[in-house]
Amino acid sequence: MSLCDEISACRICAERFAATATAHAPRPVVWFRPTARLLIAGQAPGARVHASGQPFTDPSGDRLRDWTGLSAEEFYDLTRVGIVPMAFCFPGYDARGSDLPPPAICAATWRARVMDTLPDVRLTLLVGGAAMRWHLGAGNVTDTVADWRRHAANGIFPLPHPSWRNTGWLKRNPWFDAELVPALRRAVARVMER
């Protein structure tokens, strides 16, 4: 059984998900191959992605594709792009309808093994705080993203989550669109060249 198949069959969080307000079953969204050059390290699938089975098939994905300058066809090219969230399944909602965080057990179980299978990654996008904490040991998202030039020199772009909830953050930090996004697009274009 391949690692992708193992992850797809994972049910380690079945009881946890059944106890959420959404009372859903696990549905790991697995989107990587060893040939990936670009790694998008996200948080966890949302409800729409849980339904579609394809990562970032929601408004967050539209915004992320815009930031990267990639078309949908390029973004979903499994030969060049790996999308590996900190948790492969939708964590569900709490009783108030808020997103639950990615269960740490998922990254503890799978992340190191997945990273070992991606030898050709040349650029990593860390989307959100959970990915930044795992990959960089970083705490504050704003401080980490503001220090993007230092990380970009090492082939890493820390990004806020592209959710609509961060629209206020983007307005308060105009340097993100003015400076980081153009540099990100150039870096992504270089890595995606055949």
GIBEL-V125891 format. One record per run of one state. SS is the DSSP state (A for helix, B for strand, O for the rest). FROM is the first residue (numbers start at 1). TO is the last residue. If there is no record, write none. Layout:
ss: <SS SS>
from: <FROM FROM>
to: <TO TO>
//
This chain:
ss: <O A O A O B O B O B O A O A O A O B O B O B O B O A O B O A O A O A O B O A O A O>
from: <1 3 9 14 19 31 32 38 42 44 45 47 53 59 69 72 76 81 84 87 88 93 94 99 100 104 117 123 128 129 137 141 147 148 153 156 160 164 173 175 193>
to: <2 8 13 18 30 31 37 41 43 44 46 52 58 68 71 75 80 83 86 87 92 93 98 99 103 116 122 127 128 136 140 146 147 152 155 159 163 172 174 192 194>
//
